[in-house]
Structures are given as structure tokens and as C-alpha cells.
Amino acid sequence: MWSNLSDRPLWPWGLAAIAAFCGWGTAMLFSPGYLSLDSVDQLQQALGKVPVTDWHPPVMALLWRALIDVTGSPGAMAALQSAVLWAALWVIAWRVWARTGSRVGSLAILAIGLAPHIITFTGVVWKDVQMAFALLAACAIAFVARDLPAERTVTRWLLLALGAILITYAILARKNALLAGIPVFYLLVRSLWPTPGRRKWLISAGALIATAAVASGVVSAVAKPLETRQFSQILLDDLVHVLTVEEVRAAAGKAATSPDFQEAMVTTTQRCTPERNLSDAYWRCYPRDKSLGLTELGRHADELTDMWISEIPGHLPEYAQYRLQVFSKVLFQGRYTYQDGTIANAPGIGEPVERRTQILKYYVVGMGEDLPMLFAGWFWLAVALTLTFKPGRGQYAMPVRVLGISSAVYIAGYLPTVPAGDFRYFYWPALAGTLALLLVWLGRKAAKGSGPKDAAAAEPAPAPVRKRDADSAAPAELSGADVRS
């Protein structure tokens, strides 16, 4: 497994061929993309059939619109997702081979894309998926940066810019990706400069903030999204599940709400009993006026905020119990592990081929029955915490710990906000956790007998860096001593 590969310089191209084939196969399997109701709403925005709103990320609608303009096919979005995933996995597999000389290890990295808990959503057009793949691509850039020769200063800054763009896209696609993105940004900077110093940190952080600010401004100016004030959905959940019917009625009266909204709040509270609907009250219990679309609840965001501020602090034990109850259900009784094709009548896009859909469904659903922990939130939280505190001692200890922290804080961020128990909320932790577990294994194998020799043979490490060049040097762990650890 750890054989000398110095006489096989074409191995990275072999990995590229495998990744390209798998990417093509995945794209064909999902073609022209799997769409849920959320996905269809985004497609309608991209096609200009409905106004763009901020309920779903406007940046996705703009990207989808651009892809349709260029290719003429709405299926280009799902194909792009597959391409990004497999390109990122190829880059990581290539750099793993360059450091360890392990063909099996590099193939194992590629195999992540075929794992049931990963491929299940690869071609589903969701913000959760695009966020995860953007962060994975940023990690791939970090793996390249770790091995850059000392003199490649310009390349380092270019990689920082590209990584900042990818992390920014992840945050624009899903707001709470900020929690997962900050550790990935740390990994990127530490991979570019092992001891960056205050100046490098300030410049790098400024670059990320500037990229996010500019991108957000451009998206808002171009898309002009309707404001929905989506946070009001969380406030509604808290109020109707923590307060009694009479307390909701009294709170609505104190907030000077309209009689119609007061009655809607009372009706929602009566319908959303813990036995029937523990969360997602707006979609399951609220008497919605469909003619108002996604802006309906946002019209009452100020009243809901006043009610929450005036009532929840007086019910903190009940609030904590409710949020822990919902979070516990998400962790231990998750659902929606597979999106079964595309809903009917999606505009401008055909149905996936039935036999291809069944092939994927048999695989994902069957493996879910055999290995249910792969689709369980508690399992990936446990993996994340373990990796955070026990990342190992090999050359991948720092990336492993960062991936663990990114996953753990991302999951923890759902504690006060999670609306449902869908597995897609754990998609990034599942992807990052799978990669990190493989890196732990690879690090341990490289630390044994033949691993170091093969690592050196696969690709030479950059030359040692003098002290005065340390601020722009390649990572310290590329020295011979660390490769052999």
C-alpha cells in the first residue's frame, strides 16, 4: 500500500481520470437534477417567473440564472455541484498521495464522493449542498497551499483570494455557514503561512470581510430580493411552543397586534401541540394566506420580536427545555435522508430517468437501513467532538482538528434555530467528518515503517526556509522531521 511511487508520475492524472469519470457518472445519475419544493422555488426565481426573495439565497438564484443563460439548461446547476465535489476530492487526493505516497489512501479520498451519506444529495439543488461543496473546495485549496514552495508568494495571495471567494459563497448560500466557515478560513491562512503573524492575519481577515461585503452588495444590487425577515419563523416557533394559548393571546394584545394576527397566533398555538407538531409552526400550523407568499410572516416580524422580548425571558426554563427537545429530536430522530427525484411540474426541467433514480434510491436507502448511523446527527456530532479533542499526532492533525471544530460549531449553531429534523442540516459535518476520519487513518499509516520513505519519494518537500523568510514561507510541517512524524 505504501510502495515507492517515484516511477509512477502519472498517478495524479490517473486520479484525475477516475474523478472525472465519477463526476460524469454522478451528473448523469442525477440528471437533470433533483428538486424539492425549495429547489423549484429557486428555479422559478432563476427563470424570472417569480420575484427573488431572501427566504432562499439570492446568490443561488443568480448563479442558476447565469448557468441557464450560458448552457440553456436548468440541469447545469446539479452538474456544477457534481463537478465541484469531484474536483475538490481530486485535489485533496492528489495532495494526499504527494505527501504519503499511498495509492489506496488517495483512492479512499475519492471514494468519499461515492459514500451513501454523501452521494444522496450530490445532485439535489439545495443551499446546504452548495455550502458544503464550497467549503470542501476551500479545504482543497488549503491542501495545495500546505505544499507550496517558499518562493511562490504571488500564488499564495491568489489562493487566499480564491479561498475567500468560496467561503463567501458558502456564507451567502447559508447564513449559519459563517460558523463553519471561520475554522476553514483559519485552516486556509495557516496552510498558506504557518506562522502568519499579526499583519498577515489582519490582511487575510480584511480580504475575507471585503470579499463578503462586496459580494453581498453586488448580489443585493443585481437580484433586488424581496425582504422576508425569515428570522420571524424562529420567533413564531418559540412563542407558540413555550407559551400557553392564553399567554399568546395576552402577549399579542400587549404588542398591539391586529385582531387578525392575534387570532392567527392563537390558532397556531392550538394546532401546534408537542404531540402533533414540535417545530416548523409557520408551515404546519399557521393559517397562511398563500396569496402573500413568503413575505407574509415577515410583515409581522416587529410584533413577533416585541412578543418574544417581552415573554421569553420570563419563561427561560420552558424555552430551554423546548429548544433542547427539538435539538434532541433532530440529533436522534432525523429524517429526510433521500430526495426522491424531482417533484412534478418543475418549470423548464424534465423528470430524472426512472431507472437511474431507482439505482440511487436502492443504494442510499438500503445502506441507510444497514448503517443508520451514517445518517444520524448524533453520530456526526460525536465524530466532530472526538476529532476536535483527539485529532491525532500525524501531519494531518491540524486539518483534522479544524474540520472537527467546523462541524461541531455548525451543529451547535442549530440549537436555538433548527426548524426541522432533516439530514441535510448535517450534510457539511458528515462530509467534513468523513474526510477527517480518513486523514486520521492516513496520518497514522504514514507515521509507521514505510510511510515516511514513500512520502518523501512521491514528491519532494520544499527547501528549508531561512528565518527572515518565515513570514512568507511554506508550512513548517513540510520539513523532513514533520513528514516523518
Salt bridges, closest charged atoms under 4 A:
ASP7 OD1 - ARG8 NH1 3.57
ASP38 OD1 - HIS56 NE2 3.78
ASP38 OD2 - ARG424 NH2 3.10
ASP41 OD2 - HIS56 NE2 3.45
ASP128 OD2 - ARG174 NH1 3.30
ASP128 OD1 - ARG424 NH1 3.44
ASP147 OD2 - ARG95 NH2 2.90
ASP147 OD1 - ARG99 NE 2.88
ASP237 OD1 - HIS241 ND1 3.80
ASP238 OD1 - ARG323 NH2 2.81
GLU246 OE1 - ARG249 NE 3.80
GLU247 OE2 - HIS315 NE2 3.27
ASP302 OD1 - ARG229 NH2 2.80
GLU303 OE2 - HIS300 ND1 3.49
GLU311 OE2 - LYS254 NZ 2.91
ASP340 OD2 - LYS361 NZ 3.16
ASP422 OD1 - ARG335 NH2 3.29
ASP422 OD2 - ARG424 NE 3.67
GLU459 OE2 - ARG95 NH2 2.61
ASP469 OD2 - ARG466 NH2 3.14
ASP471 OD2 - LYS200 NZ 2.68
GLU477 OE2 - ARG146 NH1 2.87
